[in-house]
Amino acid sequence: MKLLFVACSIQAYELMGRIREKWQQAHPEDSLYSLVKCSALPNVTEKRSLTMCIGEWFFEADAIVFLCATGIAVRCIAPFITHKSDDPAVVVMDETGAFSIAALIIVGKVLDGGGRRSRLYDASFTTGFREGKER
């Protein structure tokens, strides 16, 4: 599974690192990628617009996990949405890791019989990251 994580704040960037580490331990066969768009992190932030970056990844990734406000994620993916059988799954998680929502229905490329759907549900319902209370 090709999974893109997107962080838009310092707190989200730190959480992304912890989630990526846990994900890679649980699913070493997956390919994980990161994208940071945060002016407070000039050494790692993407210079191009977030929408442009998402456009490059949208049809390549099996899933995109945004760690930011839902409005940011929705505005970034809106120009690229075609059909639920073709689009990647999109999960949005708040920067504390307390809440998440499946922004695009988890079907299509994710449902290929390899258990990917349950793995993405694991990501979308991982709410134990807040205040060091990791599960």
Phi and psi in radians as a Rosetta constraint file:
Dihedral C 1 N 2 CA 2 C 2 CIRCULARHARMONIC -1.767 0.35
Dihedral N 2 CA 2 C 2 N 3 CIRCULARHARMONIC 2.034 0.35
Dihedral C 2 N 3 CA 3 C 3 CIRCULARHARMONIC -2.163 0.35
Dihedral N 3 CA 3 C 3 N 4 CIRCULARHARMONIC 2.220 0.35
Dihedral C 3 N 4 CA 4 C 4 CIRCULARHARMONIC -1.882 0.35
Dihedral N 4 CA 4 C 4 N 5 CIRCULARHARMONIC 2.248 0.35
Dihedral C 4 N 5 CA 5 C 5 CIRCULARHARMONIC -1.822 0.35
Dihedral N 5 CA 5 C 5 N 6 CIRCULARHARMONIC 2.382 0.35
Dihedral C 5 N 6 CA 6 C 6 CIRCULARHARMONIC -2.193 0.35
Dihedral N 6 CA 6 C 6 N 7 CIRCULARHARMONIC 2.141 0.35
Dihedral C 6 N 7 CA 7 C 7 CIRCULARHARMONIC -2.057 0.35
Dihedral N 7 CA 7 C 7 N 8 CIRCULARHARMONIC 2.425 0.35
Dihedral C 7 N 8 CA 8 C 8 CIRCULARHARMONIC -2.161 0.35
Dihedral N 8 CA 8 C 8 N 9 CIRCULARHARMONIC 0.287 0.35
Dihedral C 8 N 9 CA 9 C 9 CIRCULARHARMONIC -2.749 0.35
Dihedral N 9 CA 9 C 9 N 10 CIRCULARHARMONIC 2.939 0.35
Dihedral C 9 N 10 CA 10 C 10 CIRCULARHARMONIC -1.084 0.35
Dihedral N 10 CA 10 C 10 N 11 CIRCULARHARMONIC -0.818 0.35
Dihedral C 10 N 11 CA 11 C 11 CIRCULARHARMONIC -1.077 0.35
Dihedral N 11 CA 11 C 11 N 12 CIRCULARHARMONIC -0.711 0.35
Dihedral C 11 N 12 CA 12 C 12 CIRCULARHARMONIC -1.154 0.35
Dihedral N 12 CA 12 C 12 N 13 CIRCULARHARMONIC -0.665 0.35
Dihedral C 12 N 13 CA 13 C 13 CIRCULARHARMONIC -1.076 0.35
Dihedral N 13 CA 13 C 13 N 14 CIRCULARHARMONIC -0.761 0.35
Dihedral C 13 N 14 CA 14 C 14 CIRCULARHARMONIC -1.148 0.35
Dihedral N 14 CA 14 C 14 N 15 CIRCULARHARMONIC -0.760 0.35
Dihedral C 14 N 15 CA 15 C 15 CIRCULARHARMONIC -1.100 0.35
Dihedral N 15 CA 15 C 15 N 16 CIRCULARHARMONIC -0.712 0.35
Dihedral C 15 N 16 CA 16 C 16 CIRCULARHARMONIC -0.997 0.35
Dihedral N 16 CA 16 C 16 N 17 CIRCULARHARMONIC -0.730 0.35
Dihedral C 16 N 17 CA 17 C 17 CIRCULARHARMONIC -1.063 0.35
Dihedral N 17 CA 17 C 17 N 18 CIRCULARHARMONIC -0.744 0.35
Dihedral C 17 N 18 CA 18 C 18 CIRCULARHARMONIC -1.184 0.35
Dihedral N 18 CA 18 C 18 N 19 CIRCULARHARMONIC -0.737 0.35
Dihedral C 18 N 19 CA 19 C 19 CIRCULARHARMONIC -1.146 0.35
Dihedral N 19 CA 19 C 19 N 20 CIRCULARHARMONIC -0.784 0.35
Dihedral C 19 N 20 CA 20 C 20 CIRCULARHARMONIC -1.006 0.35
Dihedral N 20 CA 20 C 20 N 21 CIRCULARHARMONIC -0.761 0.35
Dihedral C 20 N 21 CA 21 C 21 CIRCULARHARMONIC -1.066 0.35
Dihedral N 21 CA 21 C 21 N 22 CIRCULARHARMONIC -0.836 0.35
Dihedral C 21 N 22 CA 22 C 22 CIRCULARHARMONIC -1.128 0.35
Dihedral N 22 CA 22 C 22 N 23 CIRCULARHARMONIC -0.728 0.35
Dihedral C 22 N 23 CA 23 C 23 CIRCULARHARMONIC -1.082 0.35
Dihedral N 23 CA 23 C 23 N 24 CIRCULARHARMONIC -0.812 0.35
Dihedral C 23 N 24 CA 24 C 24 CIRCULARHARMONIC -1.110 0.35
Dihedral N 24 CA 24 C 24 N 25 CIRCULARHARMONIC -0.620 0.35
Dihedral C 24 N 25 CA 25 C 25 CIRCULARHARMONIC -1.154 0.35
Dihedral N 25 CA 25 C 25 N 26 CIRCULARHARMONIC -0.714 0.35
Dihedral C 25 N 26 CA 26 C 26 CIRCULARHARMONIC -1.370 0.35
Dihedral N 26 CA 26 C 26 N 27 CIRCULARHARMONIC -0.517 0.35
Dihedral C 26 N 27 CA 27 C 27 CIRCULARHARMONIC -2.392 0.35
Dihedral N 27 CA 27 C 27 N 28 CIRCULARHARMONIC 1.234 0.35
Dihedral C 27 N 28 CA 28 C 28 CIRCULARHARMONIC -1.131 0.35
Dihedral N 28 CA 28 C 28 N 29 CIRCULARHARMONIC -0.284 0.35
Dihedral C 28 N 29 CA 29 C 29 CIRCULARHARMONIC -1.376 0.35
Dihedral N 29 CA 29 C 29 N 30 CIRCULARHARMONIC -0.232 0.35
Dihedral C 29 N 30 CA 30 C 30 CIRCULARHARMONIC -1.407 0.35
Dihedral N 30 CA 30 C 30 N 31 CIRCULARHARMONIC 2.630 0.35
Dihedral C 30 N 31 CA 31 C 31 CIRCULARHARMONIC -1.773 0.35
Dihedral N 31 CA 31 C 31 N 32 CIRCULARHARMONIC 2.101 0.35
Dihedral C 31 N 32 CA 32 C 32 CIRCULARHARMONIC -1.936 0.35
Dihedral N 32 CA 32 C 32 N 33 CIRCULARHARMONIC 2.397 0.35
Dihedral C 32 N 33 CA 33 C 33 CIRCULARHARMONIC -2.298 0.35
Dihedral N 33 CA 33 C 33 N 34 CIRCULARHARMONIC 2.676 0.35
Dihedral C 33 N 34 CA 34 C 34 CIRCULARHARMONIC -2.223 0.35
Dihedral N 34 CA 34 C 34 N 35 CIRCULARHARMONIC 2.560 0.35
Dihedral C 34 N 35 CA 35 C 35 CIRCULARHARMONIC -2.400 0.35
Dihedral N 35 CA 35 C 35 N 36 CIRCULARHARMONIC 2.254 0.35
Dihedral C 35 N 36 CA 36 C 36 CIRCULARHARMONIC -2.119 0.35
Dihedral N 36 CA 36 C 36 N 37 CIRCULARHARMONIC 2.273 0.35
Dihedral C 36 N 37 CA 37 C 37 CIRCULARHARMONIC -2.287 0.35
Dihedral N 37 CA 37 C 37 N 38 CIRCULARHARMONIC 1.584 0.35
Dihedral C 37 N 38 CA 38 C 38 CIRCULARHARMONIC -2.709 0.35
Dihedral N 38 CA 38 C 38 N 39 CIRCULARHARMONIC 2.032 0.35
Dihedral C 38 N 39 CA 39 C 39 CIRCULARHARMONIC -1.115 0.35
Dihedral N 39 CA 39 C 39 N 40 CIRCULARHARMONIC -0.375 0.35
Dihedral C 39 N 40 CA 40 C 40 CIRCULARHARMONIC -1.331 0.35
Dihedral N 40 CA 40 C 40 N 41 CIRCULARHARMONIC -0.135 0.35
Dihedral C 40 N 41 CA 41 C 41 CIRCULARHARMONIC -2.135 0.35
Dihedral N 41 CA 41 C 41 N 42 CIRCULARHARMONIC 1.171 0.35
Dihedral C 41 N 42 CA 42 C 42 CIRCULARHARMONIC -1.086 0.35
Dihedral N 42 CA 42 C 42 N 43 CIRCULARHARMONIC -0.429 0.35
Dihedral C 42 N 43 CA 43 C 43 CIRCULARHARMONIC -1.358 0.35
Dihedral N 43 CA 43 C 43 N 44 CIRCULARHARMONIC -0.341 0.35
Dihedral C 43 N 44 CA 44 C 44 CIRCULARHARMONIC -2.151 0.35
Dihedral N 44 CA 44 C 44 N 45 CIRCULARHARMONIC -0.131 0.35
Dihedral C 44 N 45 CA 45 C 45 CIRCULARHARMONIC -1.279 0.35
Dihedral N 45 CA 45 C 45 N 46 CIRCULARHARMONIC 2.556 0.35
Dihedral C 45 N 46 CA 46 C 46 CIRCULARHARMONIC -1.312 0.35
Dihedral N 46 CA 46 C 46 N 47 CIRCULARHARMONIC 2.367 0.35
Dihedral C 46 N 47 CA 47 C 47 CIRCULARHARMONIC -1.416 0.35
Dihedral N 47 CA 47 C 47 N 48 CIRCULARHARMONIC -0.565 0.35
Dihedral C 47 N 48 CA 48 C 48 CIRCULARHARMONIC -1.310 0.35
Dihedral N 48 CA 48 C 48 N 49 CIRCULARHARMONIC 2.938 0.35
Dihedral C 48 N 49 CA 49 C 49 CIRCULARHARMONIC -1.142 0.35
Dihedral N 49 CA 49 C 49 N 50 CIRCULARHARMONIC 2.620 0.35
Dihedral C 49 N 50 CA 50 C 50 CIRCULARHARMONIC -1.099 0.35
Dihedral N 50 CA 50 C 50 N 51 CIRCULARHARMONIC -0.699 0.35
Dihedral C 50 N 51 CA 51 C 51 CIRCULARHARMONIC -1.064 0.35
Dihedral N 51 CA 51 C 51 N 52 CIRCULARHARMONIC -0.721 0.35
Dihedral C 51 N 52 CA 52 C 52 CIRCULARHARMONIC -1.099 0.35
Dihedral N 52 CA 52 C 52 N 53 CIRCULARHARMONIC -0.743 0.35
Dihedral C 52 N 53 CA 53 C 53 CIRCULARHARMONIC -1.131 0.35
Dihedral N 53 CA 53 C 53 N 54 CIRCULARHARMONIC -0.772 0.35
Dihedral C 53 N 54 CA 54 C 54 CIRCULARHARMONIC -1.100 0.35
Dihedral N 54 CA 54 C 54 N 55 CIRCULARHARMONIC -0.659 0.35
Dihedral C 54 N 55 CA 55 C 55 CIRCULARHARMONIC -1.009 0.35
Dihedral N 55 CA 55 C 55 N 56 CIRCULARHARMONIC -0.636 0.35
Dihedral C 55 N 56 CA 56 C 56 CIRCULARHARMONIC -1.231 0.35
Dihedral N 56 CA 56 C 56 N 57 CIRCULARHARMONIC -0.536 0.35
Dihedral C 56 N 57 CA 57 C 57 CIRCULARHARMONIC -1.642 0.35
Dihedral N 57 CA 57 C 57 N 58 CIRCULARHARMONIC -0.385 0.35
Dihedral C 57 N 58 CA 58 C 58 CIRCULARHARMONIC -0.958 0.35
Dihedral N 58 CA 58 C 58 N 59 CIRCULARHARMONIC -0.722 0.35
Dihedral C 58 N 59 CA 59 C 59 CIRCULARHARMONIC -1.671 0.35
Dihedral N 59 CA 59 C 59 N 60 CIRCULARHARMONIC -0.004 0.35
Dihedral C 59 N 60 CA 60 C 60 CIRCULARHARMONIC -1.708 0.35
Dihedral N 60 CA 60 C 60 N 61 CIRCULARHARMONIC -0.638 0.35
Dihedral C 60 N 61 CA 61 C 61 CIRCULARHARMONIC -1.430 0.35
Dihedral N 61 CA 61 C 61 N 62 CIRCULARHARMONIC 2.572 0.35
Dihedral C 61 N 62 CA 62 C 62 CIRCULARHARMONIC -1.414 0.35
Dihedral N 62 CA 62 C 62 N 63 CIRCULARHARMONIC -0.492 0.35
Dihedral C 62 N 63 CA 63 C 63 CIRCULARHARMONIC -2.695 0.35
Dihedral N 63 CA 63 C 63 N 64 CIRCULARHARMONIC 2.598 0.35
Dihedral C 63 N 64 CA 64 C 64 CIRCULARHARMONIC -2.210 0.35
Dihedral N 64 CA 64 C 64 N 65 CIRCULARHARMONIC 2.233 0.35
Dihedral C 64 N 65 CA 65 C 65 CIRCULARHARMONIC -1.969 0.35
Dihedral N 65 CA 65 C 65 N 66 CIRCULARHARMONIC 1.950 0.35
Dihedral C 65 N 66 CA 66 C 66 CIRCULARHARMONIC -1.598 0.35
Dihedral N 66 CA 66 C 66 N 67 CIRCULARHARMONIC 2.356 0.35
Dihedral C 66 N 67 CA 67 C 67 CIRCULARHARMONIC -1.984 0.35
Dihedral N 67 CA 67 C 67 N 68 CIRCULARHARMONIC 1.451 0.35
Dihedral C 67 N 68 CA 68 C 68 CIRCULARHARMONIC -3.015 0.35
Dihedral N 68 CA 68 C 68 N 69 CIRCULARHARMONIC -3.010 0.35
Dihedral C 68 N 69 CA 69 C 69 CIRCULARHARMONIC -1.201 0.35
Dihedral N 69 CA 69 C 69 N 70 CIRCULARHARMONIC 2.529 0.35
Dihedral C 69 N 70 CA 70 C 70 CIRCULARHARMONIC -1.018 0.35
Dihedral N 70 CA 70 C 70 N 71 CIRCULARHARMONIC -0.667 0.35
Dihedral C 70 N 71 CA 71 C 71 CIRCULARHARMONIC -1.034 0.35
Dihedral N 71 CA 71 C 71 N 72 CIRCULARHARMONIC -0.674 0.35
Dihedral C 71 N 72 CA 72 C 72 CIRCULARHARMONIC -1.098 0.35
Dihedral N 72 CA 72 C 72 N 73 CIRCULARHARMONIC -0.842 0.35
Dihedral C 72 N 73 CA 73 C 73 CIRCULARHARMONIC -1.079 0.35
Dihedral N 73 CA 73 C 73 N 74 CIRCULARHARMONIC -0.809 0.35
Dihedral C 73 N 74 CA 74 C 74 CIRCULARHARMONIC -1.087 0.35
Dihedral N 74 CA 74 C 74 N 75 CIRCULARHARMONIC -0.760 0.35
Dihedral C 74 N 75 CA 75 C 75 CIRCULARHARMONIC -1.140 0.35
Dihedral N 75 CA 75 C 75 N 76 CIRCULARHARMONIC -0.554 0.35
Dihedral C 75 N 76 CA 76 C 76 CIRCULARHARMONIC -1.288 0.35
Dihedral N 76 CA 76 C 76 N 77 CIRCULARHARMONIC -0.658 0.35
Dihedral C 76 N 77 CA 77 C 77 CIRCULARHARMONIC -1.558 0.35
Dihedral N 77 CA 77 C 77 N 78 CIRCULARHARMONIC -0.369 0.35
Dihedral C 77 N 78 CA 78 C 78 CIRCULARHARMONIC -0.900 0.35
Dihedral N 78 CA 78 C 78 N 79 CIRCULARHARMONIC -0.769 0.35
Dihedral C 78 N 79 CA 79 C 79 CIRCULARHARMONIC -1.169 0.35
Dihedral N 79 CA 79 C 79 N 80 CIRCULARHARMONIC -0.245 0.35
Dihedral C 79 N 80 CA 80 C 80 CIRCULARHARMONIC -1.926 0.35
Dihedral N 80 CA 80 C 80 N 81 CIRCULARHARMONIC -0.163 0.35
Dihedral C 80 N 81 CA 81 C 81 CIRCULARHARMONIC -1.152 0.35
Dihedral N 81 CA 81 C 81 N 82 CIRCULARHARMONIC 2.254 0.35
Dihedral C 81 N 82 CA 82 C 82 CIRCULARHARMONIC -2.084 0.35
Dihedral N 82 CA 82 C 82 N 83 CIRCULARHARMONIC -1.119 0.35
Dihedral C 82 N 83 CA 83 C 83 CIRCULARHARMONIC -2.688 0.35
Dihedral N 83 CA 83 C 83 N 84 CIRCULARHARMONIC 2.535 0.35
Dihedral C 83 N 84 CA 84 C 84 CIRCULARHARMONIC -1.057 0.35
Dihedral N 84 CA 84 C 84 N 85 CIRCULARHARMONIC -0.388 0.35
Dihedral C 84 N 85 CA 85 C 85 CIRCULARHARMONIC -1.407 0.35
Dihedral N 85 CA 85 C 85 N 86 CIRCULARHARMONIC -0.264 0.35
Dihedral C 85 N 86 CA 86 C 86 CIRCULARHARMONIC -1.899 0.35
Dihedral N 86 CA 86 C 86 N 87 CIRCULARHARMONIC -0.494 0.35
Dihedral C 86 N 87 CA 87 C 87 CIRCULARHARMONIC -1.301 0.35
Dihedral N 87 CA 87 C 87 N 88 CIRCULARHARMONIC 2.637 0.35
Dihedral C 87 N 88 CA 88 C 88 CIRCULARHARMONIC -1.259 0.35
Dihedral N 88 CA 88 C 88 N 89 CIRCULARHARMONIC 2.767 0.35
Dihedral C 88 N 89 CA 89 C 89 CIRCULARHARMONIC -1.214 0.35
Dihedral N 89 CA 89 C 89 N 90 CIRCULARHARMONIC 2.507 0.35
Dihedral C 89 N 90 CA 90 C 90 CIRCULARHARMONIC -2.260 0.35
Dihedral N 90 CA 90 C 90 N 91 CIRCULARHARMONIC 2.138 0.35
Dihedral C 90 N 91 CA 91 C 91 CIRCULARHARMONIC -2.037 0.35
Dihedral N 91 CA 91 C 91 N 92 CIRCULARHARMONIC 2.392 0.35
Dihedral C 91 N 92 CA 92 C 92 CIRCULARHARMONIC -2.029 0.35
Dihedral N 92 CA 92 C 92 N 93 CIRCULARHARMONIC 2.235 0.35
Dihedral C 92 N 93 CA 93 C 93 CIRCULARHARMONIC -2.153 0.35
Dihedral N 93 CA 93 C 93 N 94 CIRCULARHARMONIC 2.425 0.35
Dihedral C 93 N 94 CA 94 C 94 CIRCULARHARMONIC -1.217 0.35
Dihedral N 94 CA 94 C 94 N 95 CIRCULARHARMONIC 2.819 0.35
Dihedral C 94 N 95 CA 95 C 95 CIRCULARHARMONIC -1.212 0.35
Dihedral N 95 CA 95 C 95 N 96 CIRCULARHARMONIC -0.159 0.35
Dihedral C 95 N 96 CA 96 C 96 CIRCULARHARMONIC -1.622 0.35
Dihedral N 96 CA 96 C 96 N 97 CIRCULARHARMONIC -0.238 0.35
Dihedral C 96 N 97 CA 97 C 97 CIRCULARHARMONIC 1.430 0.35
Dihedral N 97 CA 97 C 97 N 98 CIRCULARHARMONIC 0.188 0.35
Dihedral C 97 N 98 CA 98 C 98 CIRCULARHARMONIC -1.450 0.35
Dihedral N 98 CA 98 C 98 N 99 CIRCULARHARMONIC -0.560 0.35
Dihedral C 98 N 99 CA 99 C 99 CIRCULARHARMONIC -2.332 0.35
Dihedral N 99 CA 99 C 99 N 100 CIRCULARHARMONIC 2.596 0.35
Dihedral C 99 N 100 CA 100 C 100 CIRCULARHARMONIC -2.605 0.35
Dihedral N 100 CA 100 C 100 N 101 CIRCULARHARMONIC 2.792 0.35
Dihedral C 100 N 101 CA 101 C 101 CIRCULARHARMONIC -2.557 0.35
Dihedral N 101 CA 101 C 101 N 102 CIRCULARHARMONIC 2.483 0.35
Dihedral C 101 N 102 CA 102 C 102 CIRCULARHARMONIC -1.445 0.35
Dihedral N 102 CA 102 C 102 N 103 CIRCULARHARMONIC 1.856 0.35
Dihedral C 102 N 103 CA 103 C 103 CIRCULARHARMONIC -1.360 0.35
Dihedral N 103 CA 103 C 103 N 104 CIRCULARHARMONIC -0.563 0.35
Dihedral C 103 N 104 CA 104 C 104 CIRCULARHARMONIC -2.117 0.35
Dihedral N 104 CA 104 C 104 N 105 CIRCULARHARMONIC 2.457 0.35
Dihedral C 104 N 105 CA 105 C 105 CIRCULARHARMONIC -0.957 0.35
Dihedral N 105 CA 105 C 105 N 106 CIRCULARHARMONIC 2.371 0.35
Dihedral C 105 N 106 CA 106 C 106 CIRCULARHARMONIC -1.481 0.35
Dihedral N 106 CA 106 C 106 N 107 CIRCULARHARMONIC 1.449 0.35
Dihedral C 106 N 107 CA 107 C 107 CIRCULARHARMONIC -2.471 0.35
Dihedral N 107 CA 107 C 107 N 108 CIRCULARHARMONIC -2.780 0.35
Dihedral C 107 N 108 CA 108 C 108 CIRCULARHARMONIC 1.154 0.35
Dihedral N 108 CA 108 C 108 N 109 CIRCULARHARMONIC -2.228 0.35
Dihedral C 108 N 109 CA 109 C 109 CIRCULARHARMONIC -0.993 0.35
Dihedral N 109 CA 109 C 109 N 110 CIRCULARHARMONIC -0.448 0.35
Dihedral C 109 N 110 CA 110 C 110 CIRCULARHARMONIC -1.344 0.35
Dihedral N 110 CA 110 C 110 N 111 CIRCULARHARMONIC -0.469 0.35
Dihedral C 110 N 111 CA 111 C 111 CIRCULARHARMONIC -1.647 0.35
Dihedral N 111 CA 111 C 111 N 112 CIRCULARHARMONIC 1.196 0.35
Dihedral C 111 N 112 CA 112 C 112 CIRCULARHARMONIC -1.897 0.35
Dihedral N 112 CA 112 C 112 N 113 CIRCULARHARMONIC 0.290 0.35
Dihedral C 112 N 113 CA 113 C 113 CIRCULARHARMONIC 1.495 0.35
Dihedral N 113 CA 113 C 113 N 114 CIRCULARHARMONIC -0.006 0.35
Dihedral C 113 N 114 CA 114 C 114 CIRCULARHARMONIC -1.682 0.35
Dihedral N 114 CA 114 C 114 N 115 CIRCULARHARMONIC 0.257 0.35
Dihedral C 114 N 115 CA 115 C 115 CIRCULARHARMONIC 1.368 0.35
Dihedral N 115 CA 115 C 115 N 116 CIRCULARHARMONIC 0.189 0.35
Dihedral C 115 N 116 CA 116 C 116 CIRCULARHARMONIC -1.174 0.35
Dihedral N 116 CA 116 C 116 N 117 CIRCULARHARMONIC -0.588 0.35
Dihedral C 116 N 117 CA 117 C 117 CIRCULARHARMONIC -1.053 0.35
Dihedral N 117 CA 117 C 117 N 118 CIRCULARHARMONIC -0.813 0.35
Dihedral C 117 N 118 CA 118 C 118 CIRCULARHARMONIC -1.157 0.35
Dihedral N 118 CA 118 C 118 N 119 CIRCULARHARMONIC -0.576 0.35
Dihedral C 118 N 119 CA 119 C 119 CIRCULARHARMONIC -1.144 0.35
Dihedral N 119 CA 119 C 119 N 120 CIRCULARHARMONIC -0.689 0.35
Dihedral C 119 N 120 CA 120 C 120 CIRCULARHARMONIC -1.260 0.35
Dihedral N 120 CA 120 C 120 N 121 CIRCULARHARMONIC -0.615 0.35
Dihedral C 120 N 121 CA 121 C 121 CIRCULARHARMONIC -1.067 0.35
Dihedral N 121 CA 121 C 121 N 122 CIRCULARHARMONIC -0.650 0.35
Dihedral C 121 N 122 CA 122 C 122 CIRCULARHARMONIC -0.984 0.35
Dihedral N 122 CA 122 C 122 N 123 CIRCULARHARMONIC -0.760 0.35
Dihedral C 122 N 123 CA 123 C 123 CIRCULARHARMONIC -1.179 0.35
Dihedral N 123 CA 123 C 123 N 124 CIRCULARHARMONIC -0.713 0.35
Dihedral C 123 N 124 CA 124 C 124 CIRCULARHARMONIC -1.286 0.35
Dihedral N 124 CA 124 C 124 N 125 CIRCULARHARMONIC -0.344 0.35
Dihedral C 124 N 125 CA 125 C 125 CIRCULARHARMONIC -1.992 0.35
Dihedral N 125 CA 125 C 125 N 126 CIRCULARHARMONIC 0.303 0.35
Dihedral C 125 N 126 CA 126 C 126 CIRCULARHARMONIC -1.425 0.35
Dihedral N 126 CA 126 C 126 N 127 CIRCULARHARMONIC 1.595 0.35
Dihedral C 126 N 127 CA 127 C 127 CIRCULARHARMONIC -1.867 0.35
Dihedral N 127 CA 127 C 127 N 128 CIRCULARHARMONIC 0.090 0.35
Dihedral C 127 N 128 CA 128 C 128 CIRCULARHARMONIC -1.527 0.35
Dihedral N 128 CA 128 C 128 N 129 CIRCULARHARMONIC 0.287 0.35
Dihedral C 128 N 129 CA 129 C 129 CIRCULARHARMONIC -1.523 0.35
Dihedral N 129 CA 129 C 129 N 130 CIRCULARHARMONIC -0.218 0.35
Dihedral C 129 N 130 CA 130 C 130 CIRCULARHARMONIC -1.259 0.35
Dihedral N 130 CA 130 C 130 N 131 CIRCULARHARMONIC 2.425 0.35
Dihedral C 130 N 131 CA 131 C 131 CIRCULARHARMONIC 0.934 0.35
Dihedral N 131 CA 131 C 131 N 132 CIRCULARHARMONIC 0.677 0.35
Dihedral C 131 N 132 CA 132 C 132 CIRCULARHARMONIC 1.247 0.35
Dihedral N 132 CA 132 C 132 N 133 CIRCULARHARMONIC 0.208 0.35
Dihedral C 132 N 133 CA 133 C 133 CIRCULARHARMONIC -1.684 0.35
Dihedral N 133 CA 133 C 133 N 134 CIRCULARHARMONIC 0.948 0.35
Dihedral C 133 N 134 CA 134 C 134 CIRCULARHARMONIC -1.184 0.35
Dihedral N 134 CA 134 C 134 N 135 CIRCULARHARMONIC 2.496 0.35
